[in-house]
């Protein structure tokens, strides 16, 4: 081997070794980092477990979004809620529903924190149950109630989709129960219809963190996908229990 060939061989070997050394780092960057749930401050409120695996709603709602949404966002609401009520141990014995039903009774110092973080905790605790793998369609008495109030199930979906699409910024679209009447309404941020005296039957989170990884800014595509995973049985059970 002449001198030029030997130098080329040394350079080639050195380059290959450097590539192998760098490879683990390069490959590791293609895999998302594991999600660690936000630590919840000790207190009366806890993060509920998802009723299904992160990937159970695929391909409509992606696993990574579900993981971050539950383990980070919802966990943060729980932690911040526990921090807020820690200053008022007597008040902390109340349920989140009771707090949100009468926000004026919440100590003024923590009222905004309870409204935002308590609302986030309550809304999300229901939201996970409002979805299930396979979705379906409303049946029997609940389907009849939807038809009575909105003309048809398809008509309800159209009106609900329109309401969810028009929310400016972050918020929720809801199917609520007001006595015996079904209503479609929206709330900003983490506000809940419970604070206005209405019961939630179905809700859709349109905060960007609920869909941005998969759908980016295409909220309409997210809403369309969500209809495939709606847990109508859960909404029907709440309707049967809560109607007056």
DAHU-V364746 format. One record per run of one state. SS is the DSSP state (@ for helix, = for strand, . for the rest). FROM is the first residue (numbers start at 1). LEN is the number of residues. Records with the same first field share a line. If there is no record, write none. Layout:
SS=FROM-LEN, FROM-LEN
This chain:
.=1-2, 30-33, 86-5, 94-2, 102-1, 106-2, 130-1, 132-8, 151-2, 166-5, 179-2, 189-4, 197-2, 206-2, 211-1, 216-3, 231-1, 243-2
@=3-27, 63-23, 91-3, 96-6, 103-3, 108-22, 140-11, 153-13, 193-4, 208-3, 212-4, 219-11, 232-11
==131-1, 171-8, 181-8, 199-7, 230-1
